Every structure is written in structure tokens, then in C-alpha cells.
Amino acid sequence: MKNRFDIVAIVMGVAFGVMWASAFTSARVIVAHAPPLHALAIRFLISGLIGVGIARALGQSWSLTRRQWIATAVFGICQNGLYLGLNFVAMQTVEASLAAIIASSMPLLVALAGWLIFRETMPRLGVAGLVAGVAGVALIMGARLQGGADLFGVLLCIVAVVSLTVATLMVRGASSGGNFLMIVGLQMLIGSAVLWVPALLFETLVIDWTWQLGVAFTYTVLVPGLAATLVWFLLVHRIGAVRAAVFHFLTPFFGVFIASLFLGERLSRWDLSGVAIITAGILAVQLAKQKPAQT
């Protein structure tokens, strides 16, 4: 039996949580200096080419099965195109911390859909976690909207997280067949292709060239874009997808902490209370999915 307290896995999971949550802060900086859809399309083009290039160097194939192509296309469109595209547009008016909080509800929405739509068994701990998570999100959103948060931007964030939830449910059980880095790279290239259409139709390419933009863009391409994805797949390979998913509970905490640290976003007592409730809710839902340890 593997040691349940796998230190390496814990370090990898925390590192993933930090990198993943930090993407909202770097995105907020990017959209302050460049049109969001253009920036994201260019980001995915660069990340995708790097990912595919590394995958080919490692001997991975781009000859995928039909199911793998479907999963790659669905995630490329829904995650990279809709989810991140809508979030980038929203963060022109919505603070990074609020966007991170809404996005962190994805594991809760997947669990809720599995329970209500697919009739999956949900232990009492999981039900309690769902109720707590939804209550935490509602608490923060209510306080932020009363405080003047942009309603349209918030709605874009909600549509974004729902689109990612739908994509996750559609491709459950799909296997990478060992070509995980290739599939990630292809997903990014598909997302880039999708984003170029509205970028060229609705945006004017005017960029405010600053060092802040350069640092944020480079960081977003290399760290949340490539490094976090690679760490995630290595973590899943080490401990399995269900156990790895537990680390998603770190997203709301790190999301608001990093935004406060680097962007100076103020956090109210309602934000802190809501984050604590959401974090506990996500952790409860994920722990409820765990299988008893084999002895």
C-alpha cells in the first residue's frame, strides 16, 4: 500500500494550487494593457506550439483516437475558448479575487450535476459540502454586488464556469493514452483558433507595452499555462484523478490571497468568511469521493 501521506504528492498539489490560482491575477494585469481575446489567442498559440513541440521531442504522437480528438476539441473550445475567454473579458471590470472565487465553484458544480442528473451516490459529507460551497459563493457574490461589482462581468464568469463544468462532464473517463502533453498542446491550439474569430471581429489590437504586461504575459504562458498543467498530469499519474482533485480546494484561498498581495485588492470580512466556507465545502465534496484505504 502506498503511503497515504505522500509528501511529494502534497508538494505537487500545493504547487499546482498556487500556480493555477495565480492565473487570475496575471490575467487581470494583462487585460489592463491589451485586448483580452487577442492576448489569450496569442498566449494559447505560443503555449500550444511549445507544448506540441516538447511532446514530439518526447516521442508522443498526434495520431489520436476518435474519442481523444472529441475530448481534445471539447476541452479546447469550452475550457480555453469559452471558460478562459469569458473570464479574460470579464476581468476588465471584475476583480481577480472574485473571478477566482466563482471559478473555484467548478468542482462543486460537477459534483452537483453528478448527483442530480447522473444519480451518482453522494454521502452526507458530500451533500453538506455542496450546500456549504454554494452558500459561500452566494455570500461573497451578494456582498460584492451590493458593493458595486459589475453585474455583466459577474454573469460572464458564471457562464464561463458552467461551460467548463459541461465540458468536464462530457469527457469524463476519456484517456490521454500516454499523450497527455500532446493533447494539452492541441487543446491550446484549438482554443487559440476559436478565440481568433471574436478577437478579429470585435476587438482593436491596441497594446500598451509595459514591463508589467511583459512579465504577466510571460508568466501566464509558462507557469499557469504549461507548468501547472504538467504538474497536474504528473500528480494524477502519481495518486489518481480523484485524490488529485482534492487540491482544488486550495484555489479560492490562494486566488484571493495572491490578488490581494500583488494587486492590492481589498478583502472584506464577508470575502474571508465566504472563502473559508467554500474551501471547506470543496474539501468535503472531494473527501466524500475518496475510497476507503486498502490495508
N, C-alpha and C positions, 0 to 999 in steps of 0.2 A: 504493500500500500504506500502511495506517495504521502509524504508529509503534508498535512493539511495546512501547516503554516509555512508555506513556501516563500522564503524571504525574497528570492529573485522575482517570483511572480508578483509579490506585493510591490516591490520597487518598480517593476514594469507597469503595473496597473496604476500606481500613483503618477508615474511619469506620463502615461497616456492621458490621465485625467487633467493634468496641468497643461499639457500641450493642446489637447482638444478644447479645453475651456478658454485658453488664451486666444484662440482664433477670433473670438468675438471682439476682443479689444483691438487686435491688429486690424480687423476689418473696419472697425469704427474709424481708425486713423486713415485707412486707405480711402474710404468714401468721402472723407473731408477734403481730399486733394485730387480725386479722379472720379470720373463717372463709374458707378458701381458695376454695371453689366460689362462694360469694356474691360475694367480691371479684372473681374472674375473670369471672363473669357480668356484673357491673356494668361492669367495665373494657371488655369487648367491646361491651356495649350503647352506651357512650359513644363508644368508638373507631369503632364501626361507623356510628353516626349522623353523626359528624364526617366520616368517610371518604366516605360516600354523599352527604352534603351538598356537600362540596368537589367530588366527581366530577360532580354535577349542575351545579354552578356552572361547571365546565369544559366542559360540554356532553356529558359521557359519558352513555351510555344504560344503563338497567337492563333493556332488552329483549335478553336473551342467547339464544344458540343452545342447542339441547338439550345438546350436548357441553359448552358452557361452564357450563350450570346443573349438570350432573353433576359436573364438576370443582370447581365452587364449593361444592357440597353436600359432596362427599367431603372436601375440604380443611377446610371449616368444621367438620365433625364430627370428623375424625381429627386435624387439627392443633390447632385451637382447643379442641375439646371433650375429646378423649382425651389427646393429647400434652401440652398445657399444663395441662389439668385434673388429670391424674395427677401431673404434675411439681409443681403447686402443693400438692396433698395430700401428696406425698412430702416436700416441703421443710419440713414441720412437724417432721420428725425427721432429715432428711438435709441435710448442709451444701450450700450453694450451689455450692461448688467441685466436689464430687463429682457433683452433678446436671448441671453444665455439662460435665464430662468425659464422662459417659455419653451426654448429648445430642449431643456432638460426634462420636460414632461414626456418626451417620446417613449421611454421605457414604460411609463405608466399607461400611455395610450395603447401601446402594443399589448400589454397585459390585459387592459380593459377590453379591447377588441377580442382577444383570445378567449376571454371569459364569457362575454355577452354574445358574440357572433359565432365563434367556433366551439362553444360549450366546453372549453377546457376547464379542468378542475382547478379551483382556486382555494387554497387553505385559508383559514380565518386570518392568519397573519398577512397574507397577500391582500385580502379584502380590506383589512384595516389600513394597509399601506396605500392602496388605491384611494381610499377615502381621504386619508391624511394628505397625500400628494396633491390631489385635486383641490382640497381646501387651501393648501399652502399657495398654490398658483393663483387661486381666486383671491386670496387675501392680498397678495402683492399686486396683482393686476388692478384690483379695486382701489387700493391706496394710490398706485401710480396714476391711474386715470383721473382720480379726484385731484391729484397734484398737477395735472395738466399734460400728461403723456399723450402723444399723438395717437388718436384712435385708429386712423388708417394704417399707420405703421405697425401698431399692435396687431391689427387684423391680418396684415401681411405675414407677420411672424407666426400667427396661429395657422394660417393656410399652409405655411411652409412646413411646420412640424407635422401637420396632418398628412401632407404629401409624402413626407419621409416615413411616416407610420404605415401608410398604404403600401409603399414600396417594400418596406420590411416584411409586411405580411404576405405580399405577393411572391417573394423569393425565398420564403422560409424553406430550409432544407436543401437549398442549392449548394453544390460543392464546387470549390475552385479547381479541383483535380490537381493540386500542386502548383498551379499557375497563378497564385494569388497576386503577385506583384504585377504580372502582365494584365490581369483582369482589372486591377486598380488603375493602371495606366490607361487602359482602354476606356474605362468609365470616365476618367477625366477628359479624354479627348472627345468623347461623346457629349459630355457636359459642355465643353468649350464650343463645339459645333452648334449645340442648341442655343447657347447664350449669345452667339454672334448675331443671330437673327434679330431679336429685340434690341440688342445694343446698336446695331447699324440703323434700325428703323426709328428708334425713339431717343437716342442719345447723341449729343455732340461731343466729339473727342477733344475735350479741353482739359489739360493736365497741369496742375500746379506742382512743378518739380521742386520738391524739398527733400532734405535728408530724412525727415520723418517718414515721407512716403516711401523712399528707397528702402529704409530699414524695415518698415512694416510689410512692404510687399515681398521683400526677400525672405523675411521671417515666415510669412504666411505660406509661401511656396515650399520652403524647405522643412519647416517644423510641423505645423498642423497638417500641411498637405501631404508630405512624404514620410517624415519621421514618425508621426503619430500613427499613421495608417500601418506602417511596417511594424511598429511596436505592438499594435493591436493584433495583427495577424500572428505574430510570434507568441503573444500572450494566449490567444485562442488555441494555438497549436500546443502550448505547454499545459494549459489547465482546462481547456474546453470552453465552448462559447457561453454556456450557462453560467459557469463560475466567473468567467471574464466579465460578463455583463454586470456583475455586482459593482464594478468600479465606476459605472455610470453615475452612481450616487454622489461622486465627487464633483460632477460638473457644476451644479448650482453654487456650491461653496466656492470653488476656485474661480468660477465665472465672475461672481460679484467681487471677490477679493482682488483679482487681477485688474478688473475695470476700475475699482476704487484706488488701487495703488498707482496705476500708470496714467489713468485719465482723470483722476480726482472726482469720480462720480460719488455723490453723497448717498449714504445708505441710512434709511430711517429704521426705527425700531420694528416697523411692520415688515420691511425688507428682511431684516435679520431673523425675525420670528418666522416669516414665510419660508426662507431658505432652510432653516432648521427643520421645519415641518416637511418640506419637500424632500430634503436629504434623507430624513428618517423614513418617509414613505417609499422612496425608490429603493432604499436598502431593504425594507421589509418585503417589498414585492419580489426583489431578486432573491433574497434568502428563502422565501417561500417556494421558489422553484428548485432549490437545491435538493439533491437526492441525499438520503442518509449515507454517511460514510460507510464503506465496506471494511469490515475487520477480518 
